[in-house]
Amino acid sequence: MIWRHAAAVGLGLASGMTIAAAVFAFIAAIGIVPRLAMRTHTQRKIIIYEEAITFGGIFGCLTMVFKFSLPMFSWLVAFLAMLAGVFIGVLAMSLAETLDVLPILARRLSIKKGMSWFVLAIALGKFVGSLVYFIVNGFFVPN
């Protein structure tokens, strides 16, 4: 009986480590960290970016496994949510840039000027959509 539980724990840990490795490999493959450091002219501090992503992943895994809460102010929660949104946005745009989605779309739609407005419209659409999701009753049910 104890061997079954040990095998389940081992299989769960191995599966979790495999998924985590795949996520970090995906982030590394699309080059989000070097691109972000290059755009912000902080190439010397790239280790801090990598450590923040690693510790954020570890913290996220711990919050999924163990139920705990930290006393926080609402403004701090809003700030952390904004940082998470910025990371997801940078990840999505980095993936789109890596796959050359925007240049192909601009060529197919014959967009000559205003590509920055197009990207801004995408970002604002995501922002408004997430606001609707969290503010309008029925979309989001908190725990």
Backbone as a ProteinNet text record, in pm:
[ID]
protein_1_A
[PRIMARY]
MIWRHAAAVGLGLASGMTIAAAVFAFIAAIGIVPRLAMRTHTQRKIIIYEEAITFGGIFGCLTMVFKFSLPMFSWLVAFLAMLAGVFIGVLAMSLAETLDVLPILARRLSIKKGMSWFVLAIALGKFVGSLVYFIVNGFFVPN
[TERTIARY]
82.6	0	86.7	191.7	280.1	354.5	379.4	450.7	365.2	235.2	145.5	149.5	145.8	151.6	286.3	393	526.2	538.6	481.5	485.8	403.5	288.1	205.6	277.5	343.1	419	534.3	605.9	717.6	672.6	561.7	509.2	462.1	398	353.7	469.8	574.1	692.4	761.9	776	840.9	760.4	628	543.7	552.3	548.6	559.9	692.4	800.2	932	941.9	879.4	881.5	807	690.3	613.5	687.2	745.7	821.1	940	1009.4	1123.3	1077.6	962.3	911.5	873.9	812.8	775.4	900.1	999.8	1122.5	1199.1	1194.9	1259.1	1187.1	1055	977.5	1014.1	1022.6	1059.4	1200	1290.1	1427.3	1432.4	1351.3	1355.8	1307.1	1206.6	1159.1	1242.1	1333.3	1427.8	1368.4	1274	1208.7	1303.7	1388.9	1476.8	1582.6	1656.9	1755	1690.8	1573.4	1505.4	1460.1	1407.2	1363.3	1482.2	1592.4	1712.1	1767.7	1761.1	1811.6	1724.5	1592.9	1502.3	1512.4	1541.2	1549.7	1692.4	1787.4	1929.7	1981.2	1941	1984.9	2049	2132.3	2194.6	2283.7	2340	2428.6	2350.5	2219.8	2137.9	2048.8	2091.2	2009.6	1992.8	2090.5	2081	1961.4	1934.5	1820.5	1689.7	1679	1559.5	1540.7	1647.2	1637.7	1602	1662.1	1630.6	1486.8	1439.2	1301	1202.3	1228.5	1140.2	1145.3	1264.5	1278.4	1208	1233.9	1170.1	1019.4	976.8	834.1	767.5	834.9	782.7	775.8	879.3	880.2	768.8	754.4	649	510.9	492.9	365.5	332.7	434.5	413	376.4	443.8	414.2	272.4	226	89.9	-14.9	21.5	-71.9	-78.7	33.1	38.5	-10.7	37.9	4.2	-89.8	-194.9	-290.2	-244.1	-192.4	-154.2	-184.6	-193	-220.7	-128.2	-98.8	-15.3	-101	-89	-165.3	-107.5	-190.7	-144.3	-247.4	-198.2	-286.1	-343.9	-460.6	-524	-441.5	-372	-290.1	-171.8	-119.5	-8.2	-55.3	-173.7	-229.8	-251.6	-303.5	-324.8	-192.4	-89.3	42.5	100.7	90.5	141.2	63.1	-67.8	-148.1	-106.1	-73.6	-27.5	105.9	196.7	324.6	305	213.2	184.4	127.1	41	-14.3	90.9	183.6	292.9	377.2	406.4	485.5	413.4	284.6	208.3	204.2	187.5	187.5	321.1	428.6	562.3	585.7	541.3	556.1	478.4	355.4	274.3	333.8	376.8	434.9	569.4	645.3	772	748.5	648	613.9	566	483.8	435.2	550.7	644.3	760.2	849.3	865.6	948.6	887.7	757.4	691	663	705.6	685	537.1	453.3	309.5	273.8	327.5	289.5	334.7	458.1	493.9	410	378.5	296.1	155	101.4	-32.7	-34.7	68.2	74.5	81.1	154.8	166.4	34.4	-32	-158.1	-270.1	-271.3	-374.8	-334.7	-216.4	-163.3	-154.4	-106.3	-87.2	52.5	56	184.5	232	139.4	172.9	79.5	120.4	33.2	39.6	147.8	158.6	163.9	223.9	229.3	88.8	0.5	-138.7	-210.4	-176.9	-236.4	-196.7	-69.5	-22	-85.6	-97.5	-163	-309.6	-377	-516.5	-529	-435.3	-435.9	-418.1	-323.1	-296.5	-415.7	-475.5	-592.2	-711.4	-725.1	-831.9	-814.5	-692.2	-665.4	-692.7	-656	-677.1	-825.6	-901.7	-1045.7	-1113.6	-1070.8	-1127.3	-1102.4	-983.3	-956	-1031.5	-1050	-1131.1	-1275.8	-1331	-1468.1	-1477.1	-1377.5	-1377	-1383.1	-1305.3	-1298	-1403	-1459.1	-1552.6	-1697.5	-1734.6	-1873.5	-1908.3	-2019.1	-2062.7	-2092.6	-2051.4	-2078	-1959.3	-1860.8	-1742	-1642	-1617.9	-1516	-1580.5	-1556.4	-1608.5	-1490	-1464.2	-1349.3	-1371.7	-1261.9	-1269.9	-1333
-119.4	0	125.2	122.6	239.7	258.3	146.6	156.8	225.3	203.5	271.5	422.4	463.9	607.5	666.3	592.5	639.3	648.8	550.9	554.4	671	698.2	811.4	943.5	956.1	1078	1092.8	985	989.8	1025.1	965.2	994.5	1139.5	1187.4	1327.5	1424.6	1395.9	1483.9	1480.2	1362.5	1351.4	1423.1	1409.2	1477.6	1628.4	1675.4	1818.6	1875.3	1802	1849.6	1850.6	1754.3	1750.8	1870.4	1899.2	2014.1	2144.4	2157.6	2279.1	2295.7	2186.4	2193.9	2234.7	2184.4	2220.4	2367.7	2419.6	2562	2649.5	2616.2	2696.2	2682.7	2565.2	2548.4	2631.6	2638.3	2720.7	2867.4	2914.9	3054.1	3082.1	2987.2	3004.9	2999.1	2910.5	2892.9	3016.3	3084.9	3202.4	3325.8	3313.9	3422.4	3543	3521.3	3634.3	3710	3638.9	3705.2	3790.7	3737.3	3823.3	3939.8	3915.1	4021.9	4131.7	4093.8	4191.7	4271.1	4202.9	4271.7	4366.2	4325	4409.8	4534.6	4517.2	4630.8	4732.2	4684.2	4774.1	4816.2	4773	4806.2	4763.1	4643.5	4588.9	4451.9	4438.6	4310.1	4261	4354	4313.3	4250.3	4270.7	4218.8	4103.4	4032.2	3923.9	3810.4	3792.1	3688.7	3716.4	3842.8	3877.7	3839	3862	3820.3	3669	3594.9	3449.3	3397.9	3455.6	3412.7	3448.7	3564.1	3603.4	3507.1	3466.1	3370	3235	3192	3063.5	3065.1	3167.4	3173.7	3196.1	3269.5	3285.2	3153	3072.5	2939.4	2849.1	2853.5	2773.4	2819	2949.8	3002.7	2965.4	2973.6	2935.1	2788.2	2701.9	2559.4	2536.4	2606.1	2590	2635.5	2741.9	2787.8	2692	2613.2	2513.7	2389.9	2355.7	2235.5	2262.9	2371.7	2403.9	2524	2512	2622.1	2713.9	2827.7	2926.8	3064.4	3158.3	3294.7	3389.8	3497.5	3601.4	3724.8	3786.6	3910.2	4020.3	4072.7	4175.8	4287.3	4401	4514.1	4499.4	4555.7	4541.4	4607.8	4716.9	4781.9	4693.1	4614.3	4524.6	4409.6	4358.7	4252.9	4305.4	4427.3	4486.1	4505.5	4547.9	4567.3	4434.2	4330.8	4199.1	4142.9	4166.4	4122.7	4196.6	4325.3	4401.5	4345.6	4311.8	4254.1	4119.8	4038.3	3911	3934.8	4034.3	4067.1	4117.4	4197.1	4245.6	4128.1	4033.9	3917.1	3836	3812.9	3735.6	3810	3941.9	4020.9	4016.1	4027.9	4020.5	3881.8	3779.7	3642.9	3623.5	3671.9	3657.1	3734	3856.2	3936	3878.7	3824.6	3762.2	3638.8	3561.7	3445.1	3488.5	3591.3	3640.4	3693.6	3761.9	3814.7	3702	3598.4	3485.5	3413	3399.9	3330.5	3422.5	3547.2	3647	3663.5	3658.6	3670.9	3811	3912.1	4049	4090	4061.9	4097.3	4023.7	3897.3	3821.8	3879.8	3912.6	3971.8	4107.4	4188.7	4320	4305.1	4207.9	4185.9	4135.7	4044.8	3989.4	4093.5	4182.3	4284.9	4414.4	4415.2	4531.8	4654.6	4633.4	4744.7	4802.3	4927.4	4992.1	5073.5	5144.1	5229.5	5195.4	5231.3	5216.3	5081.8	5007.4	4877.5	4892.3	5000.6	5022.3	5042.7	5106.6	5123.4	4989.3	4903.3	4769.6	4689.6	4694.6	4625.2	4685	4818.5	4884	4842.4	4828.5	4784.5	4642.3	4555.6	4419.1	4422.6	4502.3	4510.3	4568.3	4674	4732.9	4637.7	4562.1	4462.2	4354.7	4309.6	4211.6	4271.3	4397	4464.9	4478.8	4526.7	4545.3	4409.6	4309.6	4176.1	4120.6	4140.5	4091.6	4172.3	4302.5	4381.3	4331.8	4306.5	4255.3	4120.2	4036	3903.5	3912.5	4003.4	4010.1	4101.6	4194.9	4291	4249.5	4199.8	4165.8	4034.7	4035.9	3916.4	3802.3	3683.7	3564.6	3513.4	3598.3	3552	3485.5	3546.2	3499.2	3470	3351.4	3313.7	3292	3386.9	3369.6	3254.2	3202.1	3087.8	3128.6
0	0	0	82.4	88.1	-43.2	-113.5	-241.2	-346.6	-338.7	-433	-413.4	-288.3	-259.8	-300.3	-272.7	-311.3	-463.5	-533.3	-679.5	-733.3	-671.4	-714.9	-690.8	-576.2	-546.8	-645.3	-670.6	-765.2	-905.2	-948.4	-1081.7	-1091.2	-985.5	-984	-989.2	-910.7	-912.8	-1047.7	-1105.1	-1236.1	-1343.3	-1339.1	-1437.6	-1421.4	-1298.8	-1273.9	-1320	-1293	-1336.7	-1488.5	-1553.9	-1700.3	-1758.5	-1703.7	-1752.3	-1725.9	-1606.4	-1573.9	-1667.7	-1695.3	-1787.2	-1926.6	-1969.2	-2102	-2107.9	-2001.3	-1999.8	-2004	-1921.7	-1921.4	-2051.9	-2113.6	-2244.3	-2350.1	-2340.4	-2433.7	-2417.8	-2293.3	-2269	-2321.4	-2301.6	-2351.4	-2503.6	-2563.7	-2709.1	-2783.5	-2730.6	-2802.4	-2769.3	-2675.5	-2649.2	-2580.8	-2490.8	-2426.5	-2334.3	-2262.3	-2165.7	-2235.9	-2332.6	-2400.3	-2475.3	-2536.3	-2610	-2514.7	-2399.1	-2300.4	-2247.1	-2220.7	-2172.6	-2279.3	-2405.4	-2513	-2529.3	-2523	-2541.5	-2428	-2307.5	-2191.5	-2160.6	-2242.8	-2225.5	-2088.9	-2046.1	-1917.3	-1936.5	-2038.4	-2067.7	-1953.5	-1876.8	-1766.6	-1651.9	-1647.9	-1538.2	-1583.2	-1686.3	-1741.2	-1640	-1551.9	-1448.4	-1357.5	-1328.5	-1242.5	-1310.1	-1441.1	-1513.8	-1503.6	-1527.9	-1526	-1387.3	-1284.9	-1148.8	-1111.1	-1154.7	-1124.7	-1189	-1312.1	-1378.7	-1308	-1269.4	-1200.1	-1065.9	-984.1	-852.7	-864.6	-966.3	-989.6	-1024.3	-1105.1	-1137.4	-1016.1	-933.9	-811.4	-717.7	-700	-613.6	-666.4	-798.9	-858.1	-834.4	-846.2	-819	-673.2	-584.2	-441.3	-408	-473.6	-446.4	-501.3	-601.9	-654	-564.8	-502.2	-419.4	-277.9	-217.6	-79.9	-77.6	-0.9	12.6	125	89.6	189.5	134.3	223.2	179	252.2	186.6	243.9	265.9	382.1	401	312	222.7	130.3	122.1	88.1	62.1	-78.2	-99.8	-231	-340.4	-309.3	-411.7	-449.4	-353.6	-383.8	-472.8	-445	-528.6	-670.6	-682.7	-814.5	-888	-815.1	-876.9	-923	-841.6	-880.7	-998.9	-1002.6	-1116.9	-1242.9	-1229.5	-1345.1	-1395.7	-1303.6	-1344.2	-1415	-1364.2	-1430	-1569.1	-1582.6	-1713.3	-1810.6	-1760.9	-1845.7	-1894	-1803.9	-1843.5	-1949.8	-1931.4	-2030.4	-2164	-2158.3	-2281.1	-2352.8	-2277.2	-2337.3	-2395	-2324.9	-2374.1	-2504	-2508.3	-2629.2	-2746.4	-2722.3	-2831	-2875.6	-2781.9	-2819.2	-2905.2	-2869.2	-2951	-3089.3	-3093.9	-3223.1	-3307.2	-3241.8	-3315.7	-3364.5	-3282.9	-3322.7	-3442.1	-3443.3	-3553.6	-3671.6	-3662.5	-3768.1	-3802.3	-3700.8	-3722.2	-3769.9	-3703.9	-3738.1	-3878.6	-3921.2	-4059.3	-4164	-4138	-4232.8	-4237.4	-4119.4	-4114.1	-4183.3	-4160.9	-4226	-4377.8	-4424.7	-4568.3	-4626.1	-4555.3	-4605.5	-4605.9	-4504.6	-4496.8	-4565.7	-4627.3	-4698.3	-4608.6	-4487.5	-4393.7	-4417.7	-4460.9	-4487.8	-4368.3	-4305.2	-4190.9	-4075.7	-3957	-3841.8	-3773.5	-3794	-3728.8	-3576.8	-3528.7	-3384	-3327.5	-3405.6	-3362.5	-3358.9	-3451.2	-3454.8	-3330.4	-3294.6	-3174.3	-3049.7	-3045.7	-2932.9	-2923.3	-3035.8	-3035	-2980.5	-3016.1	-2961.8	-2810.8	-2763.4	-2619.6	-2544.6	-2598.1	-2532.6	-2533.8	-2640.7	-2646.7	-2541.4	-2522.1	-2416.8	-2279.8	-2260.9	-2132.8	-2102.3	-2199.3	-2179	-2158.4	-2232.6	-2214.9	-2076.1	-2023.6	-1888.5	-1784	-1806.5	-1713.9	-1712.1	-1829.6	-1836.8	-1765.9	-1786.7	-1724.9	-1573.1	-1514.9	-1370.1	-1307.7	-1381.9	-1322.6	-1342.1	-1460.7	-1488.7	-1418.8	-1346.4	-1273.7	-1369.2	-1330.4	-1409.6	-1486.2	-1514.3	-1586.1	-1493.1	-1378.6	-1286.2	-1151.2	-1098.7	-967.3	-875.5	-781.6	-692	-595.3	-543.6	-448.6	-319.2
[MASK]
+++++++++++++++++++++++++++++++++++++++++++++++++++++++++++++++++++++++++++++++++++++++++++++++++++++++++++++++++++++++++++++++++++++++++++++++

